[in-house]
Amino acid sequence: MPRLLFFYLFKRVALGVLVVQLALSVPVVLSYLLYQLPPAAVRGGLVMPALVGITPTVAFVTLPMAVGLATALEFSRMASEGMIAVLYALRLSAWSICRPALTLAAAITLFGYVLANFIAPYYSSNMQDVLNVVKNSLNHRMLDAAHFYTFDNGLKTLYIERWLTPDLAANLFIRQISIEKMQEETITAASAEFRRNDAGVIVALSNGSIQTRTLPSGGDVRISNFDQYAMALPMQGSGALPNRDWRGVYELSAGPFIANRALAVTDPHLLGEWAAEAAKRFGVPLLSLTHTLLALALGLTFGNITGRRGAGGGLLNMAAPTAHIIFLVALESLMRLSWYFAFLLIAFAAAEAGLSLWLLARLNRRDLPVKLAAGQPFQLKPTA
């Protein structure tokens, strides 16, 4: 294939991949954020960390579907405009016509592996940190009035009667237990201002009292009043999101993830989670090639290269997205039951690739009839 024509087709398919990828990823990311984050997360400034955390994962999962669909749409357009017939008339083989799309798919496959094994795990920690903040109410701007909140495994209890501003509350109640001192403190204040620092949140209390009693008897109660009092809360600071005491396998880069299998085999549940993540990391990026092959094989075999009929074009274009959805559903549902289902997924991908290669090989071996405007069949022998 001439270099100019190669780069023309390459750019056309690449532009289609970009458009389809955006069309697929943006709704998925937004719907996930709307489902996982409460409205108060906007006030807490958690939307951007969550967006950064989830976007790479959604990108590498949807990228193979985008490649397959963009390839099918581009070759459907070429067929409807008679461009496929022109390429055959130039004595180009089926493999030559497919080469730009396959080259792009190979490059996207390599990028998908980098995205799945290094970029997405690194940024997925942001999303888990945000969910940790939401689940444990670690952002003071997410606290609702007239609700009790507990922190430090129930050692601290916080209650706010109402908010005056996003950072200023009226009538605050705090109950905290100190295991080291064997004391229970009950703090009430007329107003409280929440101030963030790098490590956490400082609460500046005004016009209140502190009731202290010893544990476990509850005797020896002392009450003291104050005009100003400050205390620290284990919440989200300005420097970073709060630290978590756990990490998921989806947060590990390629090397630590593979090494984690030795720990996962000790627990069937952990092994199922590890196997599902492994199939996603190492199987999904490779689907960029198999879906592209499927789109090319179906488009060139069953599509009308003269552009006269296009009744089945829509169904052919949906083949790659349908195969991708089936693969993902099987991956998420079956792999968590047993890692032996990995062989079924491998067989599915191999069957898709094998069928596509067989159809393209048939096209490359035999003469292809091309109906021109006069309606007379021409036998054109493709060449490499």
Secondary structure as GFF3:
##gff-version 3
##sequence-region A 1 384
A	DSSP	alpha_helix	3	36	.	.	.	ID=ss1
A	DSSP	alpha_helix	40	43	.	.	.	ID=ss2
A	DSSP	alpha_helix	47	80	.	.	.	ID=ss3
A	DSSP	alpha_helix	83	89	.	.	.	ID=ss4
A	DSSP	alpha_helix	94	114	.	.	.	ID=ss5
A	DSSP	pi_helix	115	119	.	.	.	ID=ss6
A	DSSP	alpha_helix	120	136	.	.	.	ID=ss7
A	DSSP	three_ten_helix	140	142	.	.	.	ID=ss8
A	DSSP	beta_strand	148	151	.	.	.	ID=ss9
A	DSSP	beta_strand	156	165	.	.	.	ID=ss10
A	DSSP	beta_strand	168	178	.	.	.	ID=ss11
A	DSSP	beta_strand	183	196	.	.	.	ID=ss12
A	DSSP	beta_strand	201	214	.	.	.	ID=ss13
A	DSSP	beta_strand	222	233	.	.	.	ID=ss14
A	DSSP	three_ten_helix	249	251	.	.	.	ID=ss15
A	DSSP	alpha_helix	254	259	.	.	.	ID=ss16
A	DSSP	alpha_helix	261	264	.	.	.	ID=ss17
A	DSSP	alpha_helix	268	283	.	.	.	ID=ss18
A	DSSP	alpha_helix	287	302	.	.	.	ID=ss19
A	DSSP	alpha_helix	313	317	.	.	.	ID=ss20
A	DSSP	alpha_helix	319	334	.	.	.	ID=ss21
A	DSSP	three_ten_helix	339	341	.	.	.	ID=ss22
A	DSSP	alpha_helix	342	365	.	.	.	ID=ss23
A	DSSP	beta_strand	368	371	.	.	.	ID=ss24
A	DSSP	beta_strand	377	380	.	.	.	ID=ss25
###
